[in-house]
Structure formats: C-alpha cells, structure tokens
Amino acid sequence: MPIDTLDALRALYPPAKERSLRKQLAALDAHCRRFVAMSPFVVLASRGPDGTMDASPRGGEPGFVLAPDEHTLLLPDASGNNRLDTLENIVATGSLGLLFMLPGVDETLRVNGTARLSIDAARLALFPRSPRLVIEVRVQEAYLHCAKALMRSKLWDAGRHVPRSVLPTMGEMLKDQIGDEAPAETQAQMLARYAQDL
C-alpha cells in the first residue's frame, strides 16, 4: 500500500521532537561557521527546472568554503568533468542544499538557501587558486544534524574501510558501461591524471 498523503505519512511517526525543530536556524551561528571552516567535504544538492535532482560532492583543504558572514557561503568551483549539472541547476532554479562533513565527526551540518554564480573579481580573489567562478549561497536554514546515520554506517571506522581493489577500476567500469574500444585506464593512470589539477 503506497503512502501518498501527508496524513498517511505522519500517521506512521510520532511528532517531531521540539529540540529538532528549534535547532533550525535562519543564519549561521558561531558553531555552524566553525564547522564550515573545518570541513574538507560538502555535498551540494540541487534541482533542475523539470524537477530532476542532483547531488554533487565537493572537496578541498579545510576551510575551502568561506562563510564571510552569518548569511553567506562562498564555494569555489574546482575543475571537474564539465557536465555542470549543479551549476546549470543553480542558474535555472537558484536553490541549493548543502551537507558538510568532518572526518571523524558523526554530526553533519545541513544548510539550505538560494544560490547564484559569480565571476566578481573580488570574490574570485578570496581563493588561493583563482576559480573560474564562485557559488554564492544566501543561507535560509542551517542546522546540525544528529549523528545516527554516520554512527549506523560506521563511516569513519578505519576497520570497516573497503580496499579499493574490491571494485574494478573506474576505467574498467566506464569501459563496460559505455563500450569504449580504447584500453581501460588503470588506477595509476587515473591518479596521475587527477594529480595535475587537484
């Protein structure tokens, strides 16, 4: 039996705890800004004009995302595959969700807001490797997310880390998926290629 109404959905769960509702902030407080400054990894969630969704990982040295004030986040756009899914979605809808993570910390930081792309020279100059553009996020919601998901997954437990060898190389998987005639790129070749523009 499908759950296709809000009433049917809510009937399955008790009401949200008051604390979980009160923790949602309309701006970045000191704790949120420190979390951003320490984070080397964030996932960007965006939607296209047709409702399609995209979640894109972004990474850098801790502090690669800047929070110049309580209402603003600045993300440099690093080189990638040039699909531009997230960037096109921002242009089309101007909305963005972010999930910041800290290695070893089970809590995460969720931020939702409006976004736009900027090539303003002053914005670009804030980053050590001048990016092609900067994603500017106007924060509407920010809250620390509980640790349960990462605790259940034991994501940071080194004893549960999977050796890379359990999967074929990315080159081998892509060769199978797209039927490329060229020899599959080895893991060493891929790492050497990536090292040129990390």
C-alpha positions as CSV (number, residue, x, y, z in Angstrom):
1,M,0.0,0.0,0.0
2,P,1.6,3.3,-1.1
3,I,1.9,6.2,1.3
4,D,0.7,9.1,-0.9
5,T,-0.7,11.7,1.5
6,L,1.0,13.7,4.3
7,D,-1.6,12.5,6.7
8,A,-0.8,8.8,5.9
9,L,2.9,9.6,6.3
10,R,2.5,11.4,9.6
11,A,0.3,8.6,11.0
12,L,3.4,6.3,10.9
13,Y,5.6,8.6,13.0
14,P,5.3,10.4,16.3
15,P,5.5,14.3,16.1
16,A,8.9,15.8,15.6
17,K,10.8,16.4,18.9
18,E,10.7,20.1,19.9
19,R,14.5,20.3,20.0
20,S,14.8,19.0,16.5
21,L,12.5,21.8,15.3
22,R,14.1,24.5,17.5
23,K,17.7,23.8,16.3
24,Q,16.9,25.0,12.8
25,L,18.5,28.5,12.5
26,A,17.9,31.2,9.9
27,A,21.6,32.1,9.8
28,L,25.0,30.6,10.5
29,D,25.9,30.9,14.2
30,A,29.4,30.5,15.6
31,H,29.2,26.7,15.7
32,C,28.0,26.5,12.1
33,R,30.7,28.8,10.9
34,R,33.4,26.8,12.7
35,F,32.0,23.6,11.2
36,V,32.2,25.1,7.7
37,A,35.8,26.4,8.4
38,M,36.9,22.9,9.5
39,S,35.1,20.9,6.8
40,P,37.1,19.5,3.8
41,F,33.9,18.0,2.2
42,V,30.4,19.1,1.3
43,V,27.7,17.6,-0.9
44,L,25.6,20.0,-2.9
45,A,22.0,19.1,-3.7
46,S,20.3,21.0,-6.5
47,R,17.2,20.6,-8.6
48,G,16.6,21.4,-12.3
49,P,13.6,23.3,-13.7
50,D,12.0,19.9,-14.6
51,G,12.3,18.7,-11.0
52,T,15.3,16.4,-11.7
53,M,17.7,16.2,-8.8
54,D,21.5,16.2,-8.5
55,A,23.8,15.6,-5.6
56,S,27.4,16.5,-6.2
57,P,30.4,16.1,-3.9
58,R,32.9,18.9,-3.5
59,G,36.2,18.8,-1.6
60,G,39.3,20.8,-0.7
61,E,41.5,21.8,2.2
62,P,39.6,22.5,5.4
63,G,38.1,26.0,5.0
64,F,37.9,25.8,1.2
65,V,34.3,27.0,1.7
66,L,34.1,30.5,3.1
67,A,31.5,32.0,5.5
68,P,32.2,35.7,5.4
69,D,29.1,36.4,7.4
70,E,26.2,34.6,9.0
71,H,24.1,34.7,5.9
72,T,26.6,33.9,3.2
73,L,28.6,30.9,2.0
74,L,31.1,31.1,-0.9
75,L,32.2,27.9,-2.7
76,P,35.0,28.0,-5.4
77,D,34.2,25.9,-8.4
78,A,37.0,23.4,-8.9
79,S,37.8,21.7,-12.2
80,G,35.7,18.6,-12.9
81,N,34.0,16.7,-15.7
82,N,32.4,19.9,-17.2
83,R,28.9,18.3,-17.1
84,L,27.9,21.4,-14.9
85,D,24.8,19.7,-13.5
86,T,24.9,21.7,-10.3
87,L,25.8,24.9,-11.9
88,E,23.1,24.6,-14.6
89,N,20.5,23.8,-11.8
90,I,21.6,26.9,-9.9
91,V,21.1,29.1,-13.0
92,A,17.7,27.5,-13.6
93,T,16.2,27.4,-10.1
94,G,18.6,29.3,-7.7
95,S,18.2,26.8,-4.9
96,L,20.8,24.7,-3.1
97,G,21.1,22.3,-0.2
98,L,24.5,21.6,1.4
99,L,25.7,18.8,3.7
100,F,29.0,19.5,5.4
101,M,31.1,16.6,6.8
102,L,34.1,16.4,9.1
103,P,36.2,13.3,9.0
104,G,35.9,11.5,12.3
105,V,32.8,13.6,13.5
106,D,29.5,11.8,13.2
107,E,27.4,15.0,13.3
108,T,26.9,16.9,10.0
109,L,25.8,20.4,9.1
110,R,22.9,21.0,6.8
111,V,22.4,24.3,5.1
112,N,19.6,25.3,2.7
113,G,19.4,28.5,0.7
114,T,19.3,30.3,-2.5
115,A,22.3,30.4,-4.8
116,R,23.8,32.3,-7.7
117,L,27.0,32.1,-9.7
118,S,29.5,34.9,-9.6
119,I,32.6,35.9,-11.6
120,D,33.2,39.0,-9.5
121,A,36.9,39.6,-9.3
122,A,36.8,40.4,-5.6
123,R,35.0,37.1,-4.9
124,L,37.5,35.1,-7.1
125,A,40.4,36.7,-5.3
126,L,39.3,35.3,-2.0
127,F,40.6,31.9,-3.0
128,P,44.2,30.8,-3.4
129,R,43.7,29.1,-6.7
130,S,41.5,31.6,-8.6
131,P,38.5,29.6,-9.6
132,R,36.5,30.1,-12.8
133,L,33.5,31.1,-10.7
134,V,32.2,31.2,-7.2
135,I,28.9,29.8,-5.9
136,E,27.3,32.3,-3.6
137,V,24.8,30.9,-1.2
138,R,22.3,33.0,0.8
139,V,21.6,31.0,3.9
140,Q,17.9,30.4,4.7
141,E,18.2,27.4,7.0
142,A,21.1,25.9,9.0
143,Y,21.1,23.1,11.5
144,L,23.4,20.5,12.9
145,H,22.2,17.0,12.0
146,C,22.3,14.2,14.6
147,A,25.0,11.6,14.4
148,K,22.8,8.5,14.0
149,A,23.3,7.9,10.2
150,L,27.0,8.1,10.4
151,M,27.1,6.0,13.6
152,R,25.0,3.3,11.9
153,S,27.2,3.3,8.9
154,K,30.4,3.4,10.9
155,L,31.7,5.6,8.1
156,W,34.8,6.8,9.9
157,D,35.8,3.4,11.4
158,A,39.0,2.5,9.6
159,G,38.5,-1.1,10.4
160,R,35.4,-1.0,8.1
161,H,37.1,0.8,5.2
162,V,36.8,-1.2,2.0
163,P,40.0,-1.8,0.0
164,R,39.9,-0.1,-3.4
165,S,40.6,-3.5,-5.0
166,V,37.1,-4.8,-4.2
167,L,35.8,-2.9,-7.3
168,P,37.1,-2.7,-10.8
169,T,39.0,0.5,-11.6
170,M,36.9,3.5,-12.7
171,G,38.4,3.0,-16.2
172,E,37.2,-0.7,-16.3
173,M,33.7,0.2,-15.0
174,L,33.4,3.0,-17.6
175,K,34.6,0.8,-20.4
176,D,31.9,-1.7,-19.5
177,Q,29.2,1.0,-19.2
178,I,29.9,2.9,-22.4
179,G,31.5,0.3,-24.5
180,D,34.7,2.2,-25.2
181,E,37.1,0.5,-27.5
182,A,40.2,2.0,-26.0
183,P,42.1,0.1,-23.3
184,A,40.7,0.8,-19.8
185,E,42.6,3.5,-17.9
186,T,44.4,1.9,-14.9
187,Q,44.1,3.2,-11.4
188,A,47.7,4.5,-11.5
189,Q,47.0,6.4,-14.8
190,M,43.8,7.9,-13.4
191,L,45.6,9.1,-10.2
192,A,48.4,10.6,-12.2
193,R,45.9,12.4,-14.4
194,Y,43.9,13.7,-11.5
195,A,47.1,14.9,-9.7
196,Q,47.6,17.5,-12.5
197,D,44.5,19.6,-11.5
198,L,43.6,18.7,-7.9
